Amino acid sequence: MVADPLPIIVVVISVAMIVVAVAVLGVATWLVVNWWNICQAKNMYPELSTKNGFTARCVR
């Protein structure tokens, strides 16, 4: 009797997708925290704007 490999493949792919999602979320969190700290060091606050295109900047 031969075991069906499909359940194992589905589990491996699901775990890989979760690992990638966690890594992306970690990088995004690091970027936002870094941006916040850079703005705070300049005594400013971060601002996202869609005026004249998408911009991310530090403002007073």
N, C-alpha and C positions, 0 to 999 in steps of 0.2 A: 504494500500500500504506500502511495506517495502523498505526502502532505501538501496542502494547497499553500503556495508561497504568498498569495495575495494579501492576507491579513498582516503578515510580517512587513511586506513592502509598504502598505498603508501606514503602519505604525512608524516605520523608519522615516517616511516622507513627512508625516505629521510632526514628529519630533524635530526634524531638520527645519521645518517651517517655523516652529515655535522658537527655536534657537536663533534663527535669522531675525524674527520679529523682536525678540528681546534685545539683540545687539543693536538694531536700528533705533529702538526706543532709548537705549542707553546713550548712543551717540547724540540723538536729538536732545536729550536732557542735558548732556554735557555742553552742547553748543549754547543752549538757552542760559544755563547757569554762568557760563563764561561770558556771554554777552552782557548779562545783568551785572556781573562783577566789573567788567570793563567800564560800563556806563557809570556805575557807582564810584569807581575810582576817579572819574572825571567830574564827580558831583552832579551827575545827570541821571535821567531815567530812560530805559529803552522804549522805543515806539515803533510799531509796525504801521505802515501807511500804504494805501493804494492810490494816493494822489500822484499823478504823473508816473504811473507804473508802481510796482511793488518795491518798497524800500524798508530797510531796517536800519534805524539810526538811534543815536542818543540825543535826547532833548532836555531842556531845562524845565 
